[in-house]
Amino acid sequence: MGVTCVSQMPVAEGKSVQQTVELLTRKLEMLGAEKQGTFCVDCETYHTAASTLGSQGQAGKLMYVMHNSEYPLSCFALFENGPCLSADTNFDVLMVKLKGFFQSAKASKIETRGTRYQYCDFLVKVGTVTMGPSARGISVEVEYGPCVVASDCWSLLLEFLQSFLGSHTPGAPTVFGNRHDAVYGPADTMVQYMELFNKIRKQQQVPVAGIR
């Protein structure tokens, strides 16, 4: 895999989430991007079981268990401000056995699904973020395949993002600053999705902004 940037796209003024997704995908197709199947990234939140906290009024920790269709045999477990563990899909079974330590938060599952597009060396994924039956936002993931060091290709990624996101082009992801010149990996992408999902969870409503 290459270096990836994950961001949120605001809903266009007077449009629904789905209509805005269609506007974005139309722009990509006009650029010459070709459809390359579908994708899905999901996240379920677990919190520290009350029985493990003691009586000192300790704050419970959150753990996010995530899956990405690009890595069908893997499962990712991320802690807030902590490490990202990559494991095989049996980790989901392990979480059931650990219910005395971590409990699934009610109605916490959030996911994004959409279409993959290939444009030259870029892989673009535009997804609809949902919680339960409700569409909550739009995710945009762009991967530049030939490079594995973020600092070597961010300017190129930024230029491509500007070509179809315009004024909504994001800044450099925080994981880029943390990694410096290190090799970029799948866990870095999952951290970005975790941050995106948490941002969308906290929003009372999707901000309205016009797309030029």
C-alpha positions as CSV (number, residue, x, y, z in Angstrom):
1,M,0.0,0.0,0.0
2,G,1.0,3.6,-0.4
3,V,0.5,6.8,1.7
4,T,-3.1,7.7,2.5
5,C,-5.1,10.7,3.5
6,V,-8.6,10.3,5.1
7,S,-10.9,13.3,5.5
8,Q,-14.5,14.4,5.9
9,M,-16.4,16.2,3.1
10,P,-19.1,18.7,4.1
11,V,-22.6,18.2,2.7
12,A,-23.3,20.6,-0.2
13,E,-25.7,23.4,0.4
14,G,-29.3,22.3,-0.4
15,K,-28.1,18.7,-1.0
16,S,-28.4,15.4,0.9
17,V,-25.5,13.2,1.8
18,Q,-26.1,10.9,-1.1
19,Q,-26.5,13.8,-3.6
20,T,-23.2,15.2,-2.4
21,V,-21.5,11.8,-2.8
22,E,-22.8,11.7,-6.4
23,L,-21.4,15.2,-7.1
24,L,-18.0,14.0,-5.9
25,T,-18.0,10.8,-7.8
26,R,-19.1,12.6,-11.0
27,K,-16.1,15.0,-10.6
28,L,-13.8,12.0,-10.3
29,E,-15.3,10.4,-13.4
30,M,-14.9,13.6,-15.3
31,L,-11.2,13.6,-14.3
32,G,-10.9,10.2,-15.9
33,A,-11.1,8.0,-12.7
34,E,-12.4,4.4,-13.2
35,K,-14.6,2.4,-10.8
36,Q,-12.7,-0.4,-9.1
37,G,-15.3,-2.1,-6.9
38,T,-16.5,-1.1,-3.4
39,F,-15.1,-0.7,0.1
40,C,-16.1,-0.7,3.7
41,V,-14.5,0.4,7.0
42,D,-16.3,-0.2,10.3
43,C,-15.7,0.6,13.9
44,E,-17.2,-0.6,17.1
45,T,-16.4,1.0,20.5
46,Y,-15.6,-0.9,23.7
47,H,-15.3,0.7,27.1
48,T,-13.5,-0.6,30.2
49,A,-15.8,-2.8,32.3
50,A,-17.0,-1.1,35.5
51,S,-15.7,-4.1,37.5
52,T,-12.1,-3.4,36.5
53,L,-12.1,0.3,37.5
54,G,-12.0,-0.1,41.3
55,S,-13.4,2.5,43.6
56,Q,-11.0,5.4,42.9
57,G,-13.2,7.1,40.4
58,Q,-10.9,6.1,37.6
59,A,-12.0,7.1,34.1
60,G,-12.6,4.1,31.8
61,K,-10.6,3.7,28.6
62,L,-12.1,3.4,25.2
63,M,-10.9,0.8,22.6
64,Y,-12.0,0.9,19.0
65,V,-12.2,-2.4,17.1
66,M,-12.1,-1.8,13.4
67,H,-12.2,-3.6,10.0
68,N,-11.2,-2.5,6.5
69,S,-12.2,-4.4,3.4
70,E,-8.8,-3.7,1.9
71,Y,-7.4,-6.1,4.6
72,P,-10.1,-8.8,4.9
73,L,-8.0,-11.1,7.1
74,S,-7.1,-8.4,9.6
75,C,-8.7,-6.7,12.6
76,F,-7.4,-3.5,14.2
77,A,-7.7,-2.5,17.8
78,L,-7.0,1.1,18.7
79,F,-6.8,2.9,22.0
80,E,-7.5,6.6,22.4
81,N,-4.1,8.3,22.3
82,G,-2.5,4.9,22.3
83,P,-1.1,2.1,20.2
84,C,-2.8,0.3,17.3
85,L,-2.8,-3.5,17.4
86,S,-3.1,-5.4,14.2
87,A,-4.4,-8.9,14.5
88,D,-6.3,-11.6,12.5
89,T,-10.1,-11.7,12.4
90,N,-10.2,-14.1,15.4
91,F,-9.7,-11.0,17.5
92,D,-13.5,-10.5,17.3
93,V,-14.0,-13.8,19.1
94,L,-11.4,-12.8,21.7
95,M,-13.4,-9.7,22.5
96,V,-16.4,-11.8,23.4
97,K,-14.2,-13.7,25.9
98,L,-12.9,-10.4,27.3
99,K,-16.3,-9.1,28.1
100,G,-15.3,-9.0,31.8
101,F,-12.7,-6.4,30.9
102,F,-14.2,-4.6,27.8
103,Q,-17.8,-4.2,27.0
104,S,-19.3,-3.1,23.8
105,A,-20.9,0.4,23.9
106,K,-24.6,0.4,22.9
107,A,-25.4,1.6,19.4
108,S,-21.7,2.5,18.9
109,K,-21.1,0.9,15.5
110,I,-20.2,3.3,12.8
111,E,-19.1,2.5,9.2
112,T,-18.4,4.0,5.8
113,R,-19.2,2.3,2.6
114,G,-18.8,3.4,-1.0
115,T,-17.0,3.1,-4.3
116,R,-13.3,2.7,-5.1
117,Y,-11.9,4.7,-8.0
118,Q,-8.5,4.4,-9.7
119,Y,-6.9,7.4,-11.3
120,C,-3.4,6.8,-12.5
121,D,-1.4,6.1,-9.3
122,F,-4.2,7.3,-7.0
123,L,-6.8,5.1,-5.3
124,V,-9.8,7.2,-4.2
125,K,-12.6,6.0,-2.0
126,V,-15.7,8.1,-1.4
127,G,-18.0,6.7,1.3
128,T,-21.2,7.4,3.1
129,V,-20.7,7.3,6.9
130,T,-23.6,5.7,8.7
131,M,-24.6,5.0,12.3
132,G,-27.5,2.6,12.4
133,P,-29.9,3.5,9.6
134,S,-28.8,7.2,9.4
135,A,-26.3,8.8,7.1
136,R,-24.1,11.0,9.2
137,G,-21.4,12.3,6.8
138,I,-19.1,11.7,3.9
139,S,-15.6,10.2,4.0
140,V,-12.9,10.7,1.3
141,E,-9.8,8.5,1.3
142,V,-7.0,9.1,-1.2
143,E,-4.0,6.8,-1.5
144,Y,-0.9,7.5,-3.5
145,G,0.5,4.0,-4.3
146,P,4.1,4.5,-5.4
147,C,5.3,6.1,-2.2
148,V,5.5,4.8,1.4
149,V,6.9,7.9,3.2
150,A,4.4,10.7,3.8
151,S,6.8,13.5,3.8
152,D,8.0,12.5,0.3
153,C,4.6,12.8,-1.4
154,W,2.3,15.0,0.7
155,S,2.6,17.9,-1.8
156,L,1.5,15.6,-4.7
157,L,-1.4,14.2,-2.6
158,L,-2.5,17.7,-1.7
159,E,-2.4,18.8,-5.4
160,F,-4.6,15.9,-6.4
161,L,-7.0,16.5,-3.5
162,Q,-7.4,20.1,-4.5
163,S,-8.4,19.0,-8.0
164,F,-11.7,17.6,-6.9
165,L,-12.3,18.8,-3.3
166,G,-11.5,22.5,-4.0
167,S,-11.8,24.7,-0.9
168,H,-12.6,21.6,1.2
169,T,-9.2,20.1,0.8
170,P,-7.9,19.0,4.2
171,G,-4.6,19.8,5.9
172,A,-2.0,17.1,6.5
173,P,-3.3,14.3,8.8
174,T,-1.9,14.3,12.3
175,V,-0.4,10.8,11.7
176,F,1.9,12.3,9.1
177,G,3.5,14.6,11.7
178,N,3.9,11.7,14.2
179,R,5.5,9.4,11.6
180,H,8.1,11.9,10.2
181,D,10.1,9.9,7.7
182,A,8.9,6.5,8.8
183,V,7.3,4.0,6.5
184,Y,3.5,4.5,6.3
185,G,1.4,1.4,7.1
186,P,-2.2,0.2,7.3
187,A,-2.5,1.1,11.0
188,D,-1.9,4.8,10.1
189,T,-4.9,4.7,7.8
190,M,-7.0,3.1,10.6
191,V,-6.0,5.9,13.0
192,Q,-7.3,8.5,10.5
193,Y,-10.6,6.6,10.2
194,M,-10.9,6.5,14.0
195,E,-10.4,10.2,14.3
196,L,-12.9,10.8,11.5
197,F,-15.5,8.6,13.1
198,N,-15.1,10.3,16.5
199,K,-15.4,13.7,14.9
200,I,-18.6,12.7,13.2
201,R,-20.0,11.2,16.4
202,K,-19.5,14.4,18.2
203,Q,-21.2,16.6,15.6
204,Q,-24.8,17.4,16.3
205,Q,-25.4,17.9,12.7
206,V,-23.3,17.8,9.5
207,P,-22.1,21.4,8.8
208,V,-23.6,22.9,5.7
209,A,-21.2,24.4,3.1
210,G,-21.5,25.0,-0.6
211,I,-19.3,23.1,-3.1
212,R,-17.9,25.3,-5.8
